Amino acid sequence: QVQLVESGGGLVQPGGSLRLSCATSRSIFSFATMGWYRQAPGKQRELVALITSGGSTNYADSVKGRFTISRDNTQNTVYLQMTSLKPEDTAVYYCNAKFQWRDFWGQGTQVTVSS
């Protein structure tokens, strides 16, 4: 069974930083396109950042310049470094793996940005 486990969420002040981690199954990590999505209350889930198996990245306009997605193929882990956090970044953040035309999801981790 494919496992994706997120960690690193929490409550932070506006302007603060968090780093989210997603540990993935060794069997699929090196082949998969990895992404971070988020879903705020009452809103649709949206793509935040994506990184391909080759290391190419894409970001939502709302987070460009503030968030950085990266992957460590040795550790089978994808990261989302979030800086200059804003209240509108508050959401449940989900790790996603796209592999052989299938999507795999983590359980989500809550990020709350509030003073």
C-alpha positions in Angstrom: 0.0 0.0 0.0 1.2 3.5 -0.9 1.8 5.7 2.2 2.2 9.4 2.3 2.6 11.0 5.7 2.7 14.7 6.2 4.1 16.6 9.2 5.1 20.1 10.2 1.8 21.9 10.4 0.9 24.1 13.2 -0.1 27.6 14.4 2.1 30.5 13.3 2.1 34.3 13.4 1.7 36.2 10.2 5.1 36.7 8.6 6.3 33.5 10.2 7.6 30.3 8.6 6.9 26.6 8.6 8.3 23.7 6.8 6.0 20.8 5.8 7.4 17.3 5.1 5.9 14.4 3.3 7.4 11.0 3.7 6.5 8.7 0.8 6.8 5.0 0.0 10.1 4.0 -1.5 8.4 2.0 -4.2 6.9 5.1 -5.9 8.8 8.2 -4.8 11.5 8.4 -7.4 9.0 7.9 -10.2 6.3 10.3 -9.0 5.4 13.9 -9.5 4.9 15.3 -6.1 2.7 18.2 -5.1 1.3 20.1 -2.2 -2.3 21.1 -2.2 -4.4 23.0 0.3 -8.0 23.3 1.2 -9.4 26.2 3.2 -12.8 26.0 4.9 -15.6 26.5 2.3 -13.1 26.4 -0.6 -12.0 23.9 -3.2 -8.7 22.1 -2.9 -6.1 24.0 -4.9 -2.6 23.2 -6.1 0.1 25.1 -4.1 3.3 23.7 -5.6 4.4 20.8 -7.7 7.8 19.1 -8.4 8.4 16.5 -11.1 10.7 13.5 -10.8 13.2 15.6 -12.7 13.1 18.5 -10.4 11.0 21.0 -12.3 8.7 23.1 -10.2 5.5 25.0 -10.5 3.8 27.3 -8.0 0.5 28.9 -7.6 0.7 32.7 -8.1 -0.5 33.3 -4.6 2.6 31.6 -3.1 5.3 32.3 -5.7 8.3 33.9 -4.0 7.2 32.8 -0.6 7.0 29.0 -0.8 9.6 26.5 -2.0 9.0 22.9 -2.9 11.9 20.5 -2.9 12.5 16.8 -2.8 15.1 14.6 -1.3 15.2 11.4 -3.3 17.5 9.7 -0.8 15.1 10.3 2.0 12.0 9.8 -0.1 10.6 13.0 1.2 9.1 16.1 -0.3 9.2 19.4 1.5 7.3 22.7 1.4 9.2 25.6 2.9 6.7 28.4 3.7 7.9 31.9 4.6 6.2 35.2 5.0 3.0 33.4 5.9 -0.3 35.2 5.6 -3.7 34.5 7.2 -5.0 33.5 3.8 -2.5 30.6 3.8 -4.6 29.0 6.5 -5.7 25.6 5.2 -5.3 21.9 5.5 -2.2 21.0 3.4 -2.1 17.7 1.6 0.7 15.9 0.0 0.0 14.3 -3.4 1.8 11.8 -5.5 1.0 11.3 -9.2 2.2 7.9 -10.3 1.1 5.8 -13.3 -2.0 7.9 -13.9 -3.1 7.5 -10.2 -3.2 10.0 -7.4 -2.2 9.2 -3.9 -2.9 11.5 -0.9 -1.6 12.0 2.6 -3.9 12.6 5.5 -3.4 16.4 5.6 -1.8 18.7 8.1 -3.4 21.9 9.4 -1.6 25.2 8.9 -3.1 28.1 10.8 -1.7 31.6 10.3 -3.1 34.0 12.9 -2.1 36.7 15.3 
